């Protein structure tokens, strides 16, 4: 492909796959809050998470739903969320928001109404202390990066009962300095971006350290495709792709200052949540 004069399109590659860079993606007000995370449901709808300061800013819906083309569908959550940090969508298309400084998870039904909460603003440490991220396993259980206060990962059953936890503050295998992003791969391994230790750690489903992938300065978030490919954002800023065994496939620079969150769809499209500038970038395979 040869660019024509005046062609302002941008492309990046991750190994053999080339992507067109599209930004800003989505019809929503990017000026009223910071874009903090992004996730997609089974229909390809895109959920954008907006972060406000609950003690300074007026309440507003932190979750914005867009259709696959980026058109606004609805927003929700103003009465239920204080400090929106990250979110995930489970196998039943329910949205779960990590309400970081309120020390809780809030589960929303497909109607946008809050249906369950774990944790409380009044009770730090019961069970979370400034959690950062959540991810679901195939059996419906979920893992929470209890990142800022306790440097551990907690595992809950699909019913919301605590199964166990692993990790503590430190640099050794299995220890963390801000476990920031978490994902459960198709094979059941738990992937955790260990931000201030500049690495991604790989664990078994019950928390046994299996591997660590270095050279990821301030690793932010992780998403894994069904084929086992792993995508990690850092603050170089880079987006890196690995195979399932941790071999680097390729890296690129698709955003200006690093993506805080990442999610992908079945067709290979990737969405990146940027805090500054506050927006969503879409990477479309070509």
N, C-alpha and C positions, 0 to 999 in steps of 0.2 A: 504494500500500500504506500502510495506517495501522497503526501499532504499537498493540497492545492493552496495557492496564495489566499490568505485570509482565513484558513481553516484553524479554528481555535479549540478543536477537540483534544483531549488528553487521553492517553492510554498507559496502562502499566501491565507488567507481566509477573506471574508467580510460577516459575518453572515454565512448562509448555503452554500454560493457559494465559491468554491475553484478555484484559478487561478494559472497557471504556469507563472513564471516570465521569460521573454525573453529580453535580452539586449546584445549588442546594436542592435536595429531594424533598418533596412533600409540601402540601398547602396547609401551613400552620404558622402562627405568629412566633417567629424565632426571637423576637426582641423582648418578650415578657418574662422569660426565664431561661436558665441554662439547659441546653440539651445534654442529658446525662447518660441515656442508654437507649437501646432499640431492640425489638424482638418481633418475630413474625409468627402468625398462626398457620393452621393447615390450609387456609384459603389463600394465603399470600398476603393477608392484611398486615400492615406494618404498625406496630405500636411504639410510639415515641415517648420517652419519659423526660419530663421537664422538672428541674430542681429549683425550688425557691427557698428563701430563708424564712422559717415560720415565725420568727420573732420580729421580722422587719417588713416582709412583703405581704400584701393582701392575699387572702386565700384564692387559689385558682386551680382548675383541674390539672393535675400533673400528668395524666395519661391521655395522649392524643392518638386516636385510631385513624389510619389512612387506608384507602383501598390499594390494590397492587400498583395502580398508576400514580399514587400519591395524592389523590383527591381526599379532602377531609370527610370523614364519616361521622365522628362524634368525639367527645372528650368526657372524662369522668374522674372522680376520686378526690375532689377538693375537700370534702368533709371527712375524708378518711386517712389522708396522708399528710405528714408534717415535713419530712426531709427525704424526698424521693431520690434514691441513689442508683439502684439497678433494678431490672425486672426480668422476668422469664415468662414463657408461655408453656403450659404443661400439655400432655397428650390429649386432654379434653378441651383445649383452647381456652382454658382459664388463665387469666393474667395474674401473676403474683409480683407484688412490688416490695422491694426491700426498703423499709422506712428507717434509714440508718440511725439518725440521732433520736428516734423514738423507740429504738431497740426492738423492732418487731417486723414480722412479715404480714402483709395484708393480701388475702386471696379474693379476687373478683370473679364473679360468674360471667358467663357470656353476655349477660344483660348489662354488665358494667356496674353491678351492685356488689358492695363488699359482703362476702359470705362467711369469712373466717379470719381470725387474727391469732397469731402466735407471738407472745411478748407484749410489753406495755411500756409507754413512756415513763411511767412512775416507778418502774422496777428494772433498772439496768442490771444486766447479768442474769435475768430470769426469763428466758435462758440466754438472751443475746446482750452483748455490749458493743453497740455500734457495728452491726453487721454490714457487710458490703455487697454480697452477691448470693444468688440461689440458683441451683440447677437440679433437674429431675432425671432420675434413672428410669429404665424401661418398666420396672415394677411399680412405678408411681411414688417410690420413696424419693426423698430429696436431701440435698446437701447444702448447707449454708456456710459461706465463708464469714465467720464471726471475726471480721478482719481488723478493726481499728482498736478494739478494747482488749481482746483476749488472744489474738493470734492463733486461732484454731479453726478447725472445720467440724461442724456438727451434722450428724446424719439422723434423719427422721423417717419414720415409716410413712406410708401413704396416708394413714389415719392421723398423722401429726404427732405420734409418740416418739420420744427421743430414743434412738437406737444406740448411739455412742458418739464419741468425739475423738479427734486426734490432732496433735500438733501443740506447740508452745512457742514462745518467743525465742529466737536464736537463729543460727546459721547452719547447723548440722542438718543432715538428711532428715526430713520429717518435721523440721522446725521452720518457723515463718517469721518474716518481718513484713507484716501487712499482707495476709492472704486476700487478694483484691477481687479476682475473678475466679469462677469455678464452672466446670462443665463436666458432664458424664458422657464419655465416649460410648460408641455403639457396643463395644466389647465389655463395658462395665467399669473400665478404669476411670478414676477421678482425676481430672486435670485442674491444677490450681496455679494461678499466676502469683508468685511470691515476690511482690513488687519491689520492696527495698532490698531484697537479696538478688534482684536482677536475674530471675530465672523462672522457669515453669517447672513445677514438681508433678510427678505422676505417682498415683497411689492405687492400690487395690481397692475393691469396694469396701473393705473393712478397715482401710486406713494404713495399710502397710506401705512404706516408701518403696517404690520400684525404680525410679529414675529421676534425674533432674537435667533439664536442658538449659545450658547457661547462655550468656551473652545476649540477654534481653533486658536492656537498661530500663528500669521502672516498668516492668511488664504489667500491662493494665487488664486485658481481658482475653478470653479464649473461647473459641467455638470450633466444634469438630463436625465434619460432614459425615453422612452415612458410610462413605467409603473408607473412613478412617483418617482422612486428611485433617490436620490440625492447623488452625489459623490463630496467630497470637499478635496482639497489638502491643507496641511499646512506645516510649517517648523519645526515640532517636530523632524524629518519629519514623517508625516502620510498621509494615504489616508483613509478617513472615509466615510461610507455609511449610509444614513438616509432613512427612509421611507418618504412618502409625507407629513406626519404630523410632521416631525422633530424628530422622535424617532430614536436613534442611533441603527443601525443594526449591525455594526462591524467596526473595524479599523485594519489597517495593515501597515507595513513599507516596501513598494516595491522598494524604491529608497534610495540612500545613503544620499542625502542632501536636499531633498524636490523637488517636481515637480512644475515648474512655470506654466505649462499648462496641461489641460486634455481634452480628447474627447473620445467618445465611439461610437460603431457601433451597428446595429440592433441585431447582434448575441451575444451581451454582451461583446465583446472584448473592452478593455480599452487601451488607449495610453497615456503615460505620457511624457511630455517634461521636461528634466532636463538641467539646465544651467551648473551645475558643479557636476560631469563630464558632458560634453556637449554631449547629446545623447537622443535617444528615447527608452523608455522601453515599451514593450507590455505585457499586462496581458491577457492571453487567458483562458477562462473558461474551466474547466475540470470536 
